[in-house]
């Protein structure tokens, strides 16, 4: 059985939580440094010395496995007293996460584990839209590229030229080829934008949530052209693939009734369309139902998606009781899709996707 609790830490508690996160980040980076040093010591030549200064590890030194590094944590706590403030199981889980990434690199061809910078170890969510292509839970925005709209006038001219040619003639074939190239350029530009944004977002977090939108429904109606131009379905598919490749947990959450939930306390406050002001009876928070600044409204929706995603992950049992942080979310063993991905063929140097 899993329980989810919402906390509202004061300034002192926030400082303490940040210290815990920094301690976990230091343990992760130190364990990764030990792992890389052991690998480098096994790659140096045995019949000559390096011209540069090199850290030498004994040949009898065993591989720094996860149990071995976890057993060294009590010694590290004596040497660094600030590690004793963090629960021991939290530090053990941090090391297990490192070795999960290491096993994914060896068996599935994922990228090599990287050192963690300040501000990582966090969840991330984005909310797609037409005014802003996406709104992240950290307040950042991405403008829509409008690939089709930027080429609409040129495409209209090319199609008009093709319509004036005699069907089946050489000039007609050339005109049709020009139209096809314009559509191909639009599709390539849109896919390039989605790929770059997906990798950029995946580099900023270790858990990724998105609304489970009806992407086909957004292509109909008055704003159908804008919905097709944005291609939210393709963006979500590429984001899910980028998360799988980087070993990041990806999940879609329920998008229904975001305006019925308090963005401050996350309590459900039912109201009809005639009620244009939000008032939460639980926390007393008051605001317009649709605040004039689009940034505030979209930021609140993005935070709502993040809250629902964390609740969904907790209900699925992906969080364990021994840690107060995102246990098991970033490991490849917790992914819902591509869990049975093929082992890459290292003899010919091809990753698993191209087998």
C-alpha positions in Angstrom: 0.0 0.0 0.0 1.3 3.5 -1.0 0.4 6.8 0.5 0.9 10.3 -1.0 1.2 13.3 1.3 1.4 16.9 0.3 3.8 19.1 2.3 4.1 22.8 2.6 7.6 23.3 4.0 8.6 26.6 5.5 11.8 28.4 4.8 13.9 26.3 7.2 12.5 23.0 5.9 13.1 24.1 2.3 16.8 24.7 3.2 17.0 21.3 4.8 15.4 19.5 1.8 17.9 21.3 -0.5 20.8 20.1 1.6 19.5 16.5 1.4 19.3 16.8 -2.4 22.8 18.2 -2.6 24.0 15.3 -0.4 22.4 12.8 -2.8 23.9 14.6 -5.8 27.4 14.5 -4.2 27.0 10.7 -3.4 25.9 10.1 -7.0 28.8 12.0 -8.6 31.4 10.5 -6.2 30.2 7.0 -7.0 30.3 7.7 -10.7 33.8 9.2 -10.4 34.9 6.0 -8.7 33.4 3.9 -11.4 35.1 5.9 -14.2 38.5 5.8 -12.4 38.3 2.1 -12.1 37.5 1.8 -15.9 40.3 4.2 -16.8 42.8 2.2 -14.7 42.0 -1.0 -16.7 42.6 0.8 -20.0 46.1 2.2 -19.4 49.0 0.2 -20.9 50.9 -2.1 -18.6 54.3 -1.7 -20.4 54.7 2.0 -20.3 53.8 5.1 -18.1 51.7 8.0 -19.1 53.3 11.4 -19.7 50.5 13.0 -17.7 49.6 12.5 -14.1 47.4 9.5 -13.7 45.4 8.0 -10.8 46.6 4.4 -10.4 44.3 1.7 -8.9 45.7 -1.6 -7.9 45.0 -4.5 -10.3 43.5 -6.5 -7.4 40.9 -3.8 -6.7 37.5 -5.3 -7.4 34.8 -3.6 -9.5 32.9 -0.9 -7.6 29.6 -2.6 -7.7 26.4 -1.4 -6.2 26.6 -3.5 -3.0 30.3 -2.6 -2.5 29.6 1.2 -2.8 26.6 0.9 -0.5 28.7 -0.8 2.1 31.2 2.1 2.0 28.5 4.6 2.9 29.1 4.2 6.7 32.7 5.1 6.2 31.8 8.1 4.1 29.3 9.3 6.8 32.2 9.3 9.3 34.4 11.3 7.0 31.7 13.7 5.8 29.2 14.3 8.7 26.7 16.1 6.6 25.8 12.8 4.9 24.5 11.6 8.3 21.6 14.0 8.0 20.1 12.1 5.1 18.4 8.7 5.7 20.7 5.8 4.9 18.2 4.1 2.5 18.0 7.3 0.5 21.7 7.3 -0.1 21.6 3.6 -1.0 18.8 4.2 -3.5 20.9 7.0 -5.1 23.7 4.5 -5.7 21.2 1.9 -7.1 20.0 4.5 -9.6 23.5 5.0 -10.8 24.0 1.3 -11.4 20.6 1.0 -13.1 21.9 3.5 -15.6 25.2 1.7 -15.9 23.4 -1.6 -16.7 21.2 0.2 -19.2 24.4 1.5 -20.9 25.9 -2.0 -21.1 22.8 -4.1 -22.0 20.6 -1.7 -24.0 23.0 0.7 -25.6 21.8 3.8 -23.6 24.1 6.7 -23.0 26.9 6.6 -20.4 25.9 7.9 -16.9 26.6 11.6 -16.6 27.5 13.7 -13.6 24.5 15.6 -12.1 24.5 19.3 -12.0 22.8 21.5 -9.4 19.0 21.6 -9.9 18.6 18.1 -11.3 16.9 15.2 -9.6 13.5 16.7 -10.3 10.2 16.0 -12.1 9.2 17.8 -15.2 6.0 18.3 -17.1 4.9 20.3 -20.1 1.5 21.5 -21.3 1.0 21.8 -25.1 -1.0 24.7 -26.5 -1.5 26.7 -29.7 -0.6 30.2 -28.3 2.6 28.8 -26.7 3.7 25.4 -28.2 4.5 24.2 -24.7 4.5 25.5 -21.1 6.8 23.8 -18.6 6.2 23.3 -14.9 9.2 25.4 -14.2 7.7 28.4 -16.0 9.6 28.3 -19.2 7.9 28.6 -22.6 8.5 27.5 -26.2 7.1 29.4 -29.1 5.3 27.5 -31.8 7.5 27.3 -35.0 4.3 27.5 -37.2 6.1 25.6 -40.0 3.1 25.4 -42.3 2.0 29.1 -41.8 5.5 30.3 -42.6 5.4 28.4 -45.9 1.7 28.9 -46.7 2.1 31.8 -49.2 4.9 30.1 -51.1 3.0 26.8 -51.1 -0.1 28.5 -52.4 2.0 29.9 -55.3 3.5 26.6 -56.1 0.1 24.8 -56.1 -1.4 27.6 -58.3 1.5 27.1 -60.8 0.9 23.3 -60.8 -2.8 23.7 -61.4 -2.1 25.8 -64.6 0.1 23.1 -66.2 -1.3 20.5 -68.5 -1.8 17.3 -66.6 0.8 14.7 -67.5 3.3 17.1 -69.2 6.9 17.5 -68.1 6.2 21.0 -66.7 3.3 19.5 -64.7 5.6 16.9 -63.2 8.2 19.6 -62.3 5.5 21.7 -60.7 4.2 18.7 -58.7 7.8 17.9 -57.6 8.2 21.4 -56.4 5.0 21.2 -54.3 6.1 17.8 -52.8 9.5 19.3 -51.9 7.8 22.2 -50.1 5.7 19.7 -48.1 8.8 17.6 -47.4 10.6 20.7 -46.1 7.8 21.6 -43.8 7.6 18.1 -42.4 11.4 17.9 -41.8 11.5 21.3 -40.1 8.6 20.3 -37.8 10.2 17.0 -36.9 13.6 18.7 -36.3 11.9 21.1 -33.9 10.1 18.3 -32.0 13.3 16.2 -31.7 15.4 19.1 -30.4 12.7 20.2 -27.9 12.2 16.6 -26.7 15.9 16.1 -26.0 16.2 19.5 -24.4 13.3 18.7 -22.0 14.7 15.3 -21.2 18.1 16.7 -20.3 16.4 18.9 -17.6 14.6 16.3 -15.6 14.4 12.6 -14.6 10.6 12.2 -14.6 8.4 13.4 -17.5 4.6 13.9 -17.5 2.3 15.1 -20.2 -1.4 15.4 -20.7 -3.1 12.5 -22.5 -4.6 14.7 -25.1 -7.0 13.8 -27.9 -4.6 14.9 -30.6 -7.0 13.9 -33.4 -9.7 16.2 -31.9 -7.3 19.2 -32.0 -7.1 18.8 -35.8 -10.8 19.5 -36.3 -12.9 22.6 -36.1 -12.0 26.2 -36.4 -8.4 25.8 -35.2 -7.8 22.5 -37.1 -5.1 24.0 -39.3 -3.2 25.2 -36.2 -3.6 21.8 -34.6 -2.2 20.0 -37.6 0.6 22.4 -37.9 1.6 21.9 -34.2 1.5 18.1 -34.6 1.2 17.4 -30.8 0.9 13.6 -31.4 4.3 13.5 -33.1 5.8 15.6 -30.4 4.5 13.3 -27.6 5.7 10.2 -29.5 9.2 11.7 -29.9 9.3 12.8 -26.3 8.4 9.3 -25.2 11.1 7.8 -27.4 13.7 10.3 -26.1 12.8 9.5 -22.5 13.2 5.8 -23.2 16.6 6.4 -24.8 17.7 8.4 -21.8 16.3 6.1 -19.2 13.7 8.7 -18.0 10.3 7.8 -16.7 7.5 9.0 -19.0 3.8 9.0 -18.3 0.6 10.5 -19.6 -2.0 11.8 -17.1 -5.7 12.7 -17.1 -6.3 16.1 -18.8 -9.9 16.5 -17.7 -11.2 19.3 -15.6 -8.0 21.3 -14.9 -10.2 24.4 -14.0 -12.1 22.4 -11.3 -8.9 22.0 -9.2 -7.3 24.6 -7.0 -3.8 25.4 -8.4 -2.6 26.3 -4.9 -4.0 23.5 -2.7 -5.0 20.9 -5.4 -8.5 20.5 -3.9 -11.4 19.8 -6.2 -13.7 22.9 -6.4 -16.7 22.2 -8.7 -18.1 25.3 -10.5 -20.2 25.9 -13.5 -19.3 28.0 -16.6 -21.2 30.9 -15.2 -18.8 31.2 -12.2 -15.8 33.2 -13.5 -13.9 33.4 -10.2 -12.1 30.6 -8.4 -12.4 30.5 -4.6 -11.0 27.5 -2.7 -12.8 26.7 0.6 -9.9 24.7 1.8 -7.0 27.2 1.6 -8.9 30.4 0.8 -7.1 31.0 -2.5 -8.9 33.4 -4.9 -8.1 34.1 -8.5 -9.9 34.5 -11.8 -11.1 31.3 -13.4 -9.1 32.3 -16.6 -6.5 34.8 -15.5 -5.7 37.4 -18.1 -2.0 36.6 -18.4 -1.7 33.5 -20.4 1.6 32.6 -18.7 -0.1 32.4 -15.3 -2.9 30.2 -16.6 -0.7 27.8 -18.5 1.8 27.6 -15.6 -1.0 26.6 -13.3 -2.2 24.0 -15.7 1.3 22.6 -16.1 1.7 22.4 -12.3 -1.7 20.6 -12.2 -0.4 18.0 -14.7 2.7 17.5 -12.6 0.6 16.9 -9.4 -1.6 14.4 -11.2 1.4 12.6 -12.6 3.0 12.2 -9.2 -0.2 10.8 -7.9 -0.4 8.4 -10.8 3.1 7.2 -10.2 2.5 6.7 -6.5 -0.7 4.7 -7.2 1.2 2.4 -9.6 3.6 1.4 -6.9 6.7 2.8 -8.5 7.8 4.6 -5.4 9.2 2.6 -2.6 8.9 3.4 1.1 12.6 3.6 1.8 13.2 6.9 0.0 11.6 10.3 0.2 12.6 11.1 -3.4 12.0 9.8 -6.9 12.9 6.1 -6.3 12.7 3.9 -9.3 11.3 6.5 -11.7 14.4 7.2 -13.8 15.5 3.6 -14.2 14.9 1.7 -17.4 13.3 -1.2 -15.5 10.2 1.0 -14.7 9.4 2.0 -18.2 6.0 0.9 -19.5 7.0 0.6 -23.1 10.1 -0.8 -24.8 10.8 -2.8 -21.6 11.7 -5.8 -23.7 14.0 -3.9 -26.1 16.6 -6.0 -27.9 20.2 -6.1 -26.7 22.3 -4.0 -29.2 24.5 -5.9 -31.6 27.9 -4.6 -30.5 29.8 -6.6 -33.0 28.6 -4.4 -35.9 28.2 -1.3 -33.7 24.4 -0.8 -34.3 22.0 0.1 -31.5 18.9 -1.9 -30.7 16.6 0.3 -32.7 18.3 -0.7 -36.0 18.4 -4.5 -35.5 
